[in-house]
Structures are given as structure tokens and as C-alpha cells.
């Protein structure tokens, strides 16, 4: 009889100030999540904003989807990839995931969930490194190989790294704030769980010297749209992201940071 | 040759920035920039004015372009946009159900988000 009663293990993963309680029947998986999300696991006992049940499946494909698919069905979001299938009800603020016991599947689900939640309030996840210096946050956007991880590695000790891969941006007052994320790139180190008002978005370009160049608003819109994580081909989402992008470039300075892989580039970020 | 009617698709988001029209397809998230002539045609795409009339009155009137050449270019342009779901093209007038009411998105209702 005892084996029919699954013990729920739960932990709250708070990214971007949004606590999501994750429940699983596996103590081992709960420990794995605790280890994976480290400083982003909240212990303050605050009520969760969202709830997610994780059901572990035996090894093997969970879904037929080759790549990530996100679609809306009867007011719920359905997300799937070969290694997971998940549903999310935005009105009830809850969902479930069926996946094998690995941290990569739920990591992808969390990225999608946060991107969906953020879109509704004018924020977004973006392919960018980010860091805080002197109380102000800076984003460094670029495709793979543009230098996000390199720039993060070169950061001096007074810089707090928020992420070297996926940055978290929310509207606040008349501007924007950047938050740390556990979504790491080649640095393989989760960011610090900190936040700060966003001072500048830099578009990364490697060159023979370090310099900052102006970027016109049209180019800024194009570049930002290219780097925002955008999972759902959905009319409402497209409008939200499109409007957020224009709003962002009207409020946050966007510049091109041409840099050579040398720590002196950080002398420009003050 | 029968007249061609064009209408802005409802499945797009559009904004004008510094004289440049930027349009994003909700179908595939592709972003388009329209030049001056393209923007004029886009803004006039109401579903009921034939393309030939739009080109004659708006394009040739404003940009001093040969009418036959302008119409051929415009047809090619609208068919390309239709291929991406940005415009609806038909040989009959297009009902308002398929048309976006405004050529560009209205400004946000509020410029601030509460803390």
C-alpha cells in the first residue's frame, strides 16, 4: 500500500523575482534540482506565484517532436520536445511536465514558461550576457561566438555576473531591470541571483580595438528582435514581443561594443 | 486584366520608425522593412481600392515613376508580401474581416508599469 502513495518533494525556484514551486515524487530528482539551481532555490517561504508538477518518465523519447514546439490549445500552452511534454495553464498559474530524470528538460520548460509569463508584462528573455557594475546592469547581446562568454570571463572582480547566455529583462517604472539567471552558456556557471536597473544594451562585435559605437533605433529593433527568445508562433505573442521591443529601445540606450578579447574592454563599461 | 485588391493581414504587427515601416509576421516572426514606396502601398491597402488606382494616385503622384513600370513593380511587391502572410491579395474586393484596421499599431495605452 505504501508504494502507492507518492511522497511529494518540492522546492521553489525563483528566477526574475517569480517563484515557481516544483513538485516531484522523486527525492533524487529534487536533490538534482537543488544542486542545479543553487542560489535560485528560494527558502523564504513566500507563497509561490506558479506551480509545476514534474512526472518522471522511464528513459526514452517522451514526445515525437524533434525540436521545441510551443502552441496554445484551449487557453493552455502545450510545450514539447523529444525529451519532454508539458502543459501550462496561465489562468490557473499551474502546469505539469512529463520528462526523463535529467535537468536539461526542465531547464528548457522553465525558459519557455518565463518567456511566456514575461511577454504578458512587457519583459523578455534574450540571448545576452549581463552583469552589474556600480549598481547598474548591462546587457551584451550576440549570437553564439559573438563573445558573450569571453566578455564574462574577462570581467573584473567588482562586476557581478548575471549570466553569460540568457538574460532576464522586466519592465520597472519608466525603465527596465535585469535579473540574474541560472541559464549558463559555455562558462558553465550559473549567474548571481541579483537585479539592477538596466543602463545599456550593447550589441557585441569583435574588432581590433575596444570602442563603443552608436546604433540607430531601426538597427536596435532588428538586433533585439533577433536575440529575444521566442518560442511560440502565436499572434498575441508576436504583438507583445514586437511592442516590448519598440518600448525597450525607446527607453534603454543601445550601443555597439566593438571589443578585442582583452580585459581592458571593461574600462569602457562604467 | 482584372483589378487586384490588397489588404493588410490581421496576422501582423507593424510600426513606423523614422520614416521606415517595420512589419512582423505573426505566422513566422519574419521582420520586414518597407521603403517609402512600399509604405505608401501598405498604408493604402484597404481591401477596396484597386492596386492600379493606388499606384496611379499615391505612388506615381508622389514619386514621379512611370505608371506601367510602377504597377508591374507593385504587383511583384504585393505578391511577395502575400507570400509571407503580410498582405492579402485578391481579384475581388476584400472584406473587413481579413483586414487590419490600422496601418500601424496604436501607441501603448500606458507608458509605465507599476512597481
HADDOCK unambig.tbl for C-alpha pairs under 7 A between the chains (distance, minus, plus):
assign (segid A and resid 171 and name CA) (segid B and resid 113 and name CA) 6.53 0.50 0.50
assign (segid A and resid 172 and name CA) (segid B and resid 113 and name CA) 6.06 0.50 0.50
assign (segid A and resid 172 and name CA) (segid B and resid 114 and name CA) 6.94 0.50 0.50
assign (segid A and resid 172 and name CA) (segid B and resid 115 and name CA) 5.88 0.50 0.50
assign (segid A and resid 173 and name CA) (segid B and resid 112 and name CA) 5.56 0.50 0.50
assign (segid A and resid 173 and name CA) (segid B and resid 113 and name CA) 5.34 0.50 0.50
assign (segid A and resid 173 and name CA) (segid B and resid 114 and name CA) 5.87 0.50 0.50
assign (segid A and resid 173 and name CA) (segid B and resid 115 and name CA) 5.85 0.50 0.50
assign (segid A and resid 174 and name CA) (segid B and resid 112 and name CA) 5.55 0.50 0.50
assign (segid A and resid 218 and name CA) (segid B and resid 17 and name CA) 6.76 0.50 0.50
assign (segid A and resid 233 and name CA) (segid B and resid 26 and name CA) 6.48 0.50 0.50
assign (segid A and resid 233 and name CA) (segid B and resid 27 and name CA) 6.22 0.50 0.50
assign (segid A and resid 233 and name CA) (segid B and resid 28 and name CA) 6.34 0.50 0.50
assign (segid A and resid 234 and name CA) (segid B and resid 26 and name CA) 6.25 0.50 0.50
assign (segid A and resid 235 and name CA) (segid B and resid 11 and name CA) 6.17 0.50 0.50
assign (segid A and resid 235 and name CA) (segid B and resid 26 and name CA) 4.92 0.50 0.50
assign (segid A and resid 238 and name CA) (segid B and resid 26 and name CA) 5.56 0.50 0.50
assign (segid A and resid 238 and name CA) (segid B and resid 29 and name CA) 6.92 0.50 0.50
assign (segid A and resid 239 and name CA) (segid B and resid 13 and name CA) 5.55 0.50 0.50
assign (segid A and resid 242 and name CA) (segid B and resid 13 and name CA) 6.83 0.50 0.50
